[in-house]
Amino acid sequence: MVAAPERVTGGKIAGMAKMAAMSRSLCALALVVLAVAGARTSAAAATTTAAAARDAAKGVTSSQAPSGQGADVLAAVVVVGLGAVALIWRLALLRRRRRQRRPRAVAAGSVAAGPAAAGGPSGAPRRAGPKRVRWIMPGFGLLAVIGVGVPIVAFSLLSSPQISPSSALARNPYLDPGTPLSGAAPNITLSDQLGRTVSLDSFRGKVVILDFNDSQCTTICPLTTTAMLDAKAMLGAAGSQVQLLGVDANPKATSIEDVLSYSQVHGMLGQWHFLTGSLPALQRVWKAYGIAAEIRQGQIDHTPALFVIDPQGRLRKLYMTQQSYAAVGQLGQVLARESSSLLPGRPRVSSGLSYTQVPGISPASSVALPRAGGGTARLGPGGAPHLSLFFASWDQAVTSIAGHLEALNRYASSASAAGLPALTAVDVGVVEPSPSALPRFLRTLPRPLAYPVAIDRSGRVADGYEVQGEPWFVLTSPTGQILWSWDVSTSGWLSASALGQRVRAALAPVSQAPPSSATAEQAHAPPPLASLHAQASQLLGSEPALAARIRALRGYPIVINAWASWCTPCRSEFGVFAGAAARYGRRVAFLGADTNDSASDARAFLAHHRLSYPSYQTGYNQFQSLLPGGLEGLPTTIFVNRAGRVQSVHTGQYDSAGTLDADIESYALRR
């Protein structure tokens, strides 16, 4: 009996060939899909890198996942699926061939089926080993491709940022994702900037973006109106189906001229209807929309509300603008996408900004900004302190910005000789109506400025320098620490000499007395002040107890610092007040006012931040006896003279001991 291979018929050979061909096709397809997925991942990474570079030039960081990420996940799944099918198919084919080649007994005298079946011309059976290797190797190759390729694709996908736009929006403290509303929008009928009677109901069929806007605002309102213009531009041709409306929220500036001036300097004259009317008429509209608009300590305080109204006249979303220049474009995109969702066909929004918080560029970081007229201007740490003035061309609507910029030539020309820091003006270009606004404004000046004018096109520098309005001075140390700031819109312009005095006070070194000296200073204090030192870092009663303590201190100057444990600027200036209280412990009474804070949180904070005076628990509206209308915000410092009258109120953080000392000397100790 002779062992001979099984006879393989032509039909079997054809079937096996088809299986092999299909298996090879599946392998090839798997490899192609893997290659495409890898190419897409690389391309997406390159696109993300390029977009990040473009965004960096504009001051915007992008952390969105690549747009093709979902397709790449699908590609990885397809690779695994096809690879598994191809591998199973090859194993099945190999098993079948091995079964067909198994030796069996052949009857004597039978004839092998030709030379091919007998293994060739020699008649020796063909060896099966090489064929088995030839079929097994592609299987191992495919396994290697899957084992190496799929982890690469998976790693590239998992390592890519997975933050969804909605979650990024919800986590950005400077973007309001919007509060859903329902019900019909109350009708408004007022006069616009050209004196025409305009009614909200006349815009049925369009999406309406309605803003309550202070006609003389230099803080949040310009950010809102810039975002409104951005939103309409992002919608392209569909922007014609969106109507921009503003309602004046300034009780002191309600004339047609007021809303016209704002519209002109902000480039919105033909872009919206800015409505106004008599004060009673405006108050009825404010009440209908829940807007608080009032005058507090001479300043306008109003709700920075913005409403989106659908084409049927129904309220859909309420947004509250936050103070962040770098977030203006993001807010515009939020408004554009909300408007698109309310329009027929949901038109495309031509913007792909990430909603991740855009970091500011602080004075501790070097930055090169484009300079008006050409070249660059550098800001940041260096060998000397530096003074910056942030402004915009539209400040001319509320202050004589041109004259004051020219007056600063005197400071700039004498700064070096007087030992004062150099001055750089910074135009916050992100809220300028157009790139030509600044050059056009500078050409109106009678003489060129003696100091550079930089342009902050992204708003990141203004945010990093903690600018809260315009014009705004910021003095920084050689290491990039903010030493002093000055809000011109609320505190007024300083003359060149007064500016120099303020800067010198902020730069003046303050001798830090050792604890023993501070204790000795306080030990020799008069009894009313010594009793304060005996209650160091204690949290006492409420506002009536604070008022009684102020009356008991009549005859001594008083410095009251309103703070809260949750207030970051308050925590930052605690050391400044602790030092001042030690230095002036025998002449000035210091009191703390813990505001809108829990007693447990306040006591825990005071336990780790010791002060030489007590604090009282109060609220924003519990300072009526001292400040009609209450506090504007935290921190706030109130200077009371010996007669018990308020001499000055400083809203905001004290960045340096020298600045606080200067105010104590000017407002508390001056007779």
C-alpha positions in Angstrom: 0.0 0.0 0.0 1.4 3.3 -1.0 0.5 6.7 0.7 -0.6 9.2 -1.9 -2.2 12.6 -1.7 -6.0 12.9 -2.2 -7.2 13.7 -5.6 -8.2 17.3 -5.9 -10.8 18.0 -8.5 -11.0 21.2 -10.7 -14.0 22.5 -8.8 -12.2 22.3 -5.5 -9.2 24.0 -6.9 -11.4 26.8 -8.2 -13.2 27.2 -4.9 -10.0 27.3 -3.0 -8.6 29.9 -5.4 -11.7 32.1 -4.9 -11.4 31.8 -1.1 -7.7 32.7 -1.3 -8.4 35.7 -3.6 -11.2 37.0 -1.3 -8.9 36.5 1.7 -6.2 38.5 0.0 -8.7 41.2 -0.9 -9.9 41.5 2.7 -6.3 41.8 3.9 -5.6 44.4 1.3 -8.8 46.3 2.2 -7.9 46.2 5.9 -4.4 47.6 5.2 -5.9 50.4 3.0 -8.4 51.4 5.7 -5.6 51.4 8.3 -3.5 53.5 6.1 -6.4 55.9 5.4 -7.1 56.1 9.1 -3.5 56.9 9.9 -3.4 59.5 7.2 -6.6 61.1 8.5 -5.2 61.1 12.0 -2.0 62.7 10.9 -3.8 65.2 8.8 -6.1 66.0 11.7 -3.1 66.5 13.9 -1.5 68.8 11.3 -4.7 70.7 10.9 -5.1 71.1 14.7 -1.5 72.3 14.9 -2.0 74.8 12.1 -5.2 76.0 13.7 -3.5 76.4 17.0 -0.9 78.5 15.4 -3.5 80.7 13.7 -5.4 81.0 16.9 -2.3 81.9 18.8 -1.7 84.8 16.4 -5.2 86.0 17.3 -4.8 85.2 21.0 -7.2 82.2 20.9 -6.2 78.7 22.0 -7.9 75.7 20.5 -8.5 72.5 22.3 -11.3 71.0 20.2 -10.8 67.5 18.9 -10.0 67.1 15.2 -13.1 67.2 13.1 -12.4 63.8 11.6 -12.1 62.0 14.9 -15.4 60.2 14.6 -14.5 58.8 11.2 -11.1 57.7 12.5 -12.8 55.7 15.3 -15.0 54.1 12.7 -11.9 53.3 10.6 -10.3 51.6 13.5 -13.3 49.5 14.1 -13.4 48.6 10.4 -9.7 47.6 10.5 -10.3 45.3 13.4 -13.4 43.8 11.8 -11.9 43.2 8.4 -8.7 41.9 9.9 -10.6 39.4 12.1 -12.7 38.2 9.1 -9.6 37.8 6.9 -7.8 35.9 9.6 -10.7 33.5 10.3 -11.1 33.0 6.6 -7.4 32.1 6.2 -7.4 29.7 9.2 -10.5 28.0 7.8 -8.8 27.7 4.4 -5.6 26.3 6.0 -7.6 23.8 8.0 -9.4 22.6 4.8 -6.2 22.2 2.9 -4.6 20.3 5.6 -7.6 18.0 5.8 -7.5 17.5 2.1 -3.8 16.6 2.2 -4.1 14.0 4.9 -2.6 10.6 3.6 -4.8 7.6 3.0 -4.5 4.0 1.7 -4.7 3.6 -2.1 -5.6 0.3 -3.7 -2.9 -1.5 -5.5 -2.7 -0.8 -9.2 -4.5 2.4 -8.9 -3.0 5.2 -10.9 -2.2 8.7 -9.6 -4.1 11.4 -11.3 -1.4 12.7 -13.6 1.9 14.3 -12.9 0.4 17.2 -11.2 -1.2 15.1 -8.5 1.9 12.9 -8.2 4.1 15.9 -7.4 5.6 16.6 -10.8 7.5 14.9 -13.6 9.5 12.8 -11.1 6.3 11.4 -9.7 7.3 12.2 -6.1 4.6 13.8 -4.0 4.8 17.6 -3.6 5.8 18.8 -0.1 3.0 20.5 1.8 5.3 22.4 4.2 6.2 25.4 2.1 2.6 25.9 1.0 1.5 25.8 4.7 4.2 28.4 5.6 3.1 30.5 2.6 -0.5 30.6 3.9 0.4 30.9 7.6 2.8 33.9 7.2 0.2 36.3 5.8 -2.0 35.5 8.8 0.9 36.4 11.2 1.6 39.4 9.1 -2.0 40.5 9.4 -1.9 39.9 13.1 1.2 42.1 13.3 -0.6 44.8 11.3 -3.6 44.7 13.6 -1.5 44.4 16.7 0.6 47.4 15.8 -1.7 49.5 13.7 -4.8 49.5 15.8 -3.0 50.6 19.0 -1.4 53.4 17.0 -4.7 54.6 15.7 -6.4 54.1 19.2 -3.6 56.0 20.9 -3.8 58.9 18.5 -7.5 59.1 19.0 -7.4 58.8 22.8 -4.5 61.2 23.1 -6.5 63.8 21.1 -8.5 66.2 23.3 -12.0 64.8 23.7 -13.7 67.9 25.2 -17.0 68.5 23.6 -18.0 72.1 22.8 -20.9 72.0 25.3 -18.8 70.9 28.2 -16.0 73.4 27.3 -18.7 76.1 27.2 -20.1 75.1 30.6 -16.6 75.1 32.2 -15.5 78.5 30.8 -16.1 81.1 33.6 -16.1 83.9 31.0 -18.8 82.5 28.8 -22.5 82.2 29.7 -24.0 79.1 28.0 -27.3 80.8 28.2 -30.4 80.4 30.3 -33.4 78.9 28.4 -36.5 81.1 28.5 -40.1 80.7 27.3 -43.0 83.0 26.6 -43.6 86.0 24.4 -41.1 88.8 24.5 -42.7 92.0 25.8 -43.1 94.5 23.0 -40.9 97.5 23.0 -41.7 100.8 21.2 -39.1 103.5 21.4 -37.0 105.8 19.3 -33.7 104.7 17.7 -30.4 106.6 17.1 -31.9 108.4 14.1 -35.1 109.4 15.9 -37.3 106.8 14.1 -40.0 105.0 16.1 -39.1 101.3 16.2 -41.2 98.4 17.6 -39.9 95.0 18.5 -43.0 93.3 17.0 -42.1 94.7 13.6 -39.2 92.2 13.4 -41.4 89.1 13.4 -39.9 86.6 11.1 -36.4 87.4 12.1 -34.2 86.3 15.0 -33.7 89.3 17.3 -30.6 89.8 19.6 -31.7 92.3 22.2 -29.1 94.0 24.4 -29.6 96.3 27.3 -26.7 98.7 26.9 -25.3 101.8 28.7 -24.9 104.5 26.1 -21.8 105.8 27.9 -20.3 102.4 29.0 -16.6 101.7 28.7 -16.6 98.3 30.4 -18.8 95.3 29.5 -21.2 97.0 27.0 -18.6 97.4 24.2 -17.7 93.7 24.5 -21.4 92.7 24.1 -22.0 94.9 21.0 -18.8 93.7 19.4 -19.9 90.1 20.0 -23.3 90.9 18.4 -21.6 92.2 15.3 -19.4 89.1 15.2 -22.4 86.8 15.5 -24.1 88.4 12.5 -20.9 88.3 10.4 -20.4 84.6 11.2 -23.8 83.8 9.7 -22.8 85.2 6.3 -25.8 85.8 4.1 -28.1 84.4 6.7 -27.1 87.4 8.9 -29.8 89.4 7.1 -32.4 87.3 9.0 -31.0 88.5 12.3 -31.9 91.9 13.8 -29.7 93.6 16.3 -31.4 95.8 18.9 -30.2 97.8 21.9 -32.1 99.5 24.7 -30.4 102.3 26.6 -29.8 101.3 30.2 -28.2 104.5 31.4 -30.7 106.6 33.5 -28.4 109.7 33.0 -27.9 109.5 29.3 -31.2 108.9 27.5 -31.1 111.4 24.6 -31.1 110.6 20.9 -27.6 112.1 20.8 -26.4 109.7 23.5 -27.4 106.5 21.6 -26.3 108.1 18.3 -22.8 108.8 19.6 -22.4 105.3 20.9 -23.5 103.8 17.6 -21.1 106.0 15.6 -17.9 105.4 17.6 -18.6 101.6 17.8 -19.3 101.3 14.0 -22.9 100.3 14.6 -24.8 103.2 13.0 -26.3 101.1 10.2 -25.9 97.7 12.0 -28.6 98.0 14.7 -31.4 100.1 16.2 -30.3 101.5 19.6 -33.5 102.5 21.3 -34.2 105.2 23.9 -37.0 107.3 25.2 -38.1 109.2 28.3 -36.9 107.8 31.6 -40.4 106.5 32.6 -40.7 104.7 29.2 -37.3 103.1 29.6 -38.1 102.1 33.2 -41.2 100.3 32.0 -39.1 98.3 29.5 -36.4 97.6 32.1 -39.1 96.3 34.5 -40.7 94.1 31.8 -37.3 92.4 31.1 -36.1 92.3 34.7 -33.3 94.8 34.2 -31.8 96.7 37.1 -30.5 100.1 36.0 -29.5 102.6 38.6 -26.9 105.2 39.7 -24.7 104.0 42.6 -22.1 106.4 44.0 -22.2 108.4 40.8 -21.6 105.3 38.6 -24.1 103.5 36.3 -24.9 100.0 37.4 -27.1 97.9 35.2 -27.7 94.2 34.4 -25.6 93.2 31.4 -28.4 91.1 29.9 -28.7 90.0 26.3 -31.8 88.2 25.0 -32.3 86.0 21.9 -35.8 86.1 20.5 -37.0 83.7 17.9 -38.8 84.6 14.6 -42.2 84.0 16.3 -41.4 86.7 19.0 -40.7 84.2 21.8 -37.9 84.6 24.3 -35.5 81.7 23.9 -32.2 82.5 25.7 -30.8 84.9 28.2 -27.0 85.6 28.3 -25.0 87.6 30.8 -21.8 89.1 29.3 -18.7 88.6 31.4 -15.6 90.9 31.6 -13.2 89.1 29.3 -11.8 90.7 26.1 -10.4 87.5 24.8 -13.9 85.8 25.0 -15.6 88.3 22.7 -15.2 86.1 19.6 -16.4 83.1 21.5 -19.5 84.9 22.7 -20.2 86.0 19.1 -20.0 82.3 18.1 -22.4 81.3 20.9 -24.9 83.9 19.7 -24.4 82.9 16.0 -25.1 79.2 16.7 -28.1 80.0 18.9 -29.5 82.2 16.1 -28.8 79.6 13.5 -30.7 77.0 15.4 -33.8 79.2 15.2 -33.6 80.0 11.5 -35.0 77.8 8.7 -32.4 75.3 7.4 -30.1 76.0 10.3 -27.6 78.1 8.2 -23.9 77.3 8.6 -21.9 79.3 11.1 -18.5 80.3 9.6 -16.5 79.9 12.8 -14.8 77.1 14.6 -13.5 78.6 17.8 -13.0 76.4 20.8 -15.0 77.3 23.9 -12.1 76.5 26.2 -11.1 79.5 28.4 -8.6 81.7 26.6 -5.7 82.4 29.0 -4.6 86.0 29.5 -1.1 87.1 28.9 0.1 88.5 32.3 2.8 91.0 32.9 5.0 88.1 34.0 5.1 86.9 30.3 7.0 88.7 27.5 4.9 89.6 24.5 5.5 91.4 21.3 2.5 93.4 20.0 2.1 95.2 16.7 2.8 98.9 17.0 0.7 101.6 15.4 2.7 102.9 12.5 4.7 99.8 12.1 7.1 97.6 14.0 6.5 96.0 17.4 6.2 97.0 21.0 7.3 94.7 23.8 5.6 94.3 27.2 6.5 92.0 30.1 9.2 91.6 32.7 12.5 93.4 32.2 15.1 95.5 34.0 12.7 98.2 35.1 9.1 98.8 36.1 6.7 99.8 33.3 3.5 101.9 33.0 0.8 100.9 30.5 -2.4 102.8 29.5 -5.1 100.6 27.9 -7.6 102.5 25.8 -9.7 102.4 22.6 -10.6 105.0 20.0 -14.2 105.0 21.1 -13.3 106.4 24.5 -13.6 109.7 22.8 -17.4 109.5 23.1 -17.2 109.8 26.9 -13.9 111.4 27.7 -11.5 113.8 26.0 -9.1 110.9 25.2 -7.2 112.8 22.5 -6.3 115.7 24.7 -5.2 113.4 27.6 -3.1 111.2 25.4 -1.3 114.3 24.2 -0.9 115.5 27.7 0.8 112.3 28.6 3.6 113.4 26.2 4.8 115.5 29.2 5.1 112.5 31.4 6.8 110.3 28.7 9.4 112.9 27.9 10.4 113.5 31.5 10.0 110.0 32.8 13.6 108.9 32.3 15.1 112.0 33.9 12.7 111.8 36.8 13.3 108.2 37.5 9.8 107.2 36.4 8.9 104.1 34.4 8.4 104.3 30.6 4.9 104.5 29.2 3.3 102.4 26.5 -0.3 102.9 25.4 -2.2 99.8 24.4 -5.2 99.9 22.1 -7.6 97.1 22.9 -8.0 96.3 19.2 -10.4 93.3 19.8 -13.2 95.8 20.6 -12.3 98.4 18.0 -15.1 98.8 15.3 -12.5 98.2 12.5 -8.7 97.9 12.0 -8.8 101.4 10.5 -10.4 103.0 13.7 -7.1 103.4 15.6 -5.0 104.9 12.7 -7.9 107.2 11.8 -8.1 108.4 15.4 -4.4 108.9 15.8 -4.4 111.1 12.7 -6.8 113.5 14.5 -4.2 114.2 17.2 -2.5 117.7 16.8 1.0 116.2 17.5 2.5 112.7 17.4 2.6 110.8 20.7 6.1 110.6 22.4 5.5 107.0 23.5 4.6 103.8 21.6 1.0 102.7 20.9 0.7 98.9 20.8 -2.3 97.0 19.6 -3.8 94.1 21.5 -5.9 92.4 18.8 -6.7 89.3 20.8 -7.6 90.9 24.2 -5.4 88.5 26.0 -3.0 91.2 27.2 -5.8 93.3 28.5 -7.2 90.3 30.4 -3.8 89.3 31.7 -3.2 92.9 33.0 -6.6 92.7 34.7 -8.1 95.6 32.8 -11.8 96.1 33.8 -12.6 99.1 31.6 -11.1 101.9 29.6 -9.0 104.0 29.9 -7.1 102.0 32.5 -3.5 102.5 33.8 -1.4 99.5 35.0 2.0 99.8 36.7 4.0 96.6 36.7 7.3 95.7 38.5 10.4 94.5 36.8 9.4 90.9 37.6 5.9 91.4 36.1 3.8 92.0 39.2 1.0 94.4 39.1 1.8 97.2 41.6 -1.0 99.7 40.9 -3.9 100.3 38.6 -6.2 103.2 37.9 -9.7 103.2 36.4 -10.0 106.6 34.6 -13.7 106.1 33.8 -14.6 106.0 37.5 -11.7 108.0 39.1 -10.9 110.5 36.4 -7.7 111.5 34.6 -4.6 112.3 36.6 -2.4 115.2 35.7 1.2 114.4 34.8 2.4 115.4 38.2 -0.3 113.5 40.0 0.4 110.5 37.9 4.0 110.7 38.8 3.2 110.9 42.5 0.9 107.8 42.3 3.6 105.9 40.5 6.3 106.8 43.0 4.0 105.8 45.9 3.4 102.4 44.3 7.1 101.9 43.7 8.3 103.2 47.1 9.9 100.4 49.2 8.0 99.8 52.4 10.0 98.8 55.5 8.6 95.6 56.9 8.9 95.9 60.6 9.6 92.7 62.4 6.6 91.2 64.4 8.2 92.4 67.7 8.3 96.0 66.4 4.7 95.8 65.2 3.6 94.5 68.5 5.4 97.3 70.3 3.8 99.9 68.0 0.3 98.5 68.8 1.1 98.2 72.5 1.5 102.0 72.8 -1.8 102.7 71.0 -4.5 104.7 72.6 -7.2 102.6 74.4 -9.8 102.7 71.6 -7.2 101.5 69.1 -5.6 99.1 71.6 -9.0 97.4 72.1 -9.0 96.7 68.3 -5.6 95.0 68.6 -6.9 92.9 71.5 -9.6 91.5 69.1 -7.1 90.6 66.4 -8.6 88.3 63.7 -11.9 87.9 65.5 -15.2 87.8 63.7 -17.7 89.9 65.7 -21.3 91.0 65.2 -23.3 92.2 62.2 -23.7 95.6 60.6 -25.3 97.4 63.6 -22.4 96.4 65.7 -20.0 97.7 63.1 -21.9 101.0 62.9 -21.7 101.3 66.8 -18.0 100.6 66.7 -17.5 103.3 64.1 -19.3 105.8 66.3 -17.2 104.8 69.3 -14.0 105.5 67.2 -15.1 109.1 66.5 -11.9 111.3 66.7 -9.7 108.7 65.0 -9.4 108.1 61.3 -10.8 104.7 60.2 -9.9 102.4 57.4 -12.7 99.8 56.7 -11.8 96.9 54.4 -14.7 95.0 53.0 -13.7 91.4 52.1 -14.8 87.8 51.8 -13.1 84.5 52.1 -14.3 83.5 48.6 -12.9 86.7 47.0 -9.5 86.1 45.3 -8.5 89.8 45.2 -9.5 90.1 48.8 -7.2 87.3 49.8 -4.4 88.8 47.7 -4.4 92.1 49.5 -4.7 90.8 53.0 -1.0 91.0 53.6 -0.9 94.6 52.4 -3.6 95.5 55.0 -1.8 93.5 57.7 1.4 95.5 57.2 -0.4 98.8 57.0 -2.3 98.1 60.3 1.0 97.4 62.0 2.7 100.5 60.7 -0.2 102.9 61.5 -1.4 101.0 64.6 -1.2 104.0 67.0 -2.8 106.5 64.7 -5.4 104.8 62.5 -8.3 102.4 63.4 -8.6 99.4 61.0 -11.8 97.4 60.7 -12.8 94.4 58.5 -16.2 93.9 57.0 -16.7 90.2 56.0 -19.3 90.5 53.3 -21.8 88.0 52.0 -19.8 85.2 53.5 -20.5 82.3 55.9 -19.2 82.7 59.5 -17.4 79.3 59.4 -15.6 80.1 56.2 -14.6 83.5 57.4 -13.3 82.2 60.8 -11.3 79.4 59.0 -9.7 82.0 56.7 -8.9 84.4 59.5 -7.2 81.6 61.4 -4.6 81.3 58.7 -4.4 85.0 57.7 -3.9 86.9 60.9 -4.8 90.6 61.2 -4.3 93.0 64.1 -7.9 94.1 64.1 -11.4 92.5 64.1 -14.0 92.0 61.3 -17.8 92.2 61.3 -20.2 90.2 59.3 -22.1 92.4 56.7 -23.8 92.3 53.3 -23.6 94.3 50.1 -26.6 96.4 51.1 -25.8 96.9 54.8 -23.6 99.9 54.4 -26.4 102.4 53.9 -25.3 104.6 56.8 -21.9 105.0 55.1 -22.5 104.3 51.4 -26.0 105.0 50.1 -26.7 102.2 47.7 -24.3 99.8 49.3 -21.1 98.3 48.0 -20.3 98.0 44.3 -18.1 94.9 44.7 -15.3 93.3 46.6 -12.8 94.2 47.8 -13.8 97.8 48.8 -11.9 100.1 51.2 -13.6 103.0 52.9 -11.7 105.9 54.4 -13.5 107.7 57.2 -12.1 110.9 58.7 -11.9 111.9 62.4 -15.4 113.4 62.2 -16.9 110.2 61.0 -17.5 111.2 57.4 -16.5 109.1 54.4 -13.6 110.8 52.6 -12.9 108.3 49.8 -14.0 104.8 48.6 -11.6 102.6 46.8 -13.2 99.7 44.9 -10.8 96.9 43.9 -7.6 95.3 45.1 -4.6 97.2 46.5 -1.6 95.7 44.7 1.1 97.4 46.7 1.7 98.7 50.2 2.9 102.0 48.9 -0.4 102.7 47.2 -2.4 101.9 50.3 -0.1 104.0 52.4 -0.5 106.9 50.1 -4.3 106.7 50.3 -4.1 106.4 54.1 -2.0 109.6 54.3 -4.2 111.4 51.8 -7.7 110.4 53.0 -7.5 109.2 56.6 -4.7 111.3 58.2 -5.0 114.5 56.3 -6.8 117.1 58.5 
